[in-house]
């Protein structure tokens, strides 16, 4: 490893921000679909928690799930379908 001056800035991006070779970034449509899936899971988990453990905590989870579902449906509508791109 070459010696570097203390304070020298590397021009290479951090490893966490690079995309692995062969990997593709998800499209905005795919990210919105994933958010909708997470919202549905939060609603289901909230209903399960409200029915078994604590109504207040379950209600908060359901509310967060509904808000996430609204945001994801808005994003899905804004990005449009990816059917014609292939």
N, C-alpha and C positions, 0 to 999 in steps of 0.2 A: 504494500500500500504506500503510495507516495506521501512524502511529508507535506503537510499543508500548514500555511501560516495560521496562527490563532485568529480568528475573525474572518477568514476567507469564507466566501459563500459558495456553496456548491450549486451548479447550474442544473443538476439532475432533480426531477421532481421526487417527492417522497414516495416510498414504495406503496403506501396505501392509496395513492391517487392514480396509480398507473393501472391500466387494464391488461390482464394477462394475454399472452399471445393466443389468438384463436377465439378469445371470448368477445362477445358483443355486448354493448350496453343495452339495457332494456329501453324500449321506446316509451314515450309519455303515455301511450295507450296501455302498455303493459304495466307501467307503474300505477296507473289509475285502477286497473283491474285488480292488482295486488292489494291496493288500499281498500277496495270494496270487499275483498275476501277477508281482510283483517277486521273491517267494520262488522261484517256478518259474524265473525268469530267473537268479537267483543259483545255483540248483542246476545248471542247464545250463552256466552260465559256469564253475562250479567243476569240473564234469566235463571241460569242454574244457581248462581250465588244467591239471588233474591229468594229462590224457592227453598234453599237448604240452609244457608248460613246466616246472612244478614240482609234484610230488605233494603236498607239504605245504601250499603255498598253495591249491591246488585243493581239498584236503581241508577247509581252513578255510572256504573259500567254500561248499562243499557243506554243512558243518555249520551255517553261518549261514543258508543257504537252508532247511534242515530246521527250524531253530528258528523262523524267520520264518513258515514254512508252518504250523507248529503253532499259533503265535499267531494267524495270520489265520484258520485254521479255527475256533479258539475264538471269535474275534470274530464270524465269520459265524454260528456257532451261537447266540451270545448276542443278536444283532440280529434274527434271524428273517428270513423272506422278505419282499420288498416286492411280491409279486404281487397281493395283495388291496387295495393302497392306491390303485390307479389306476382 
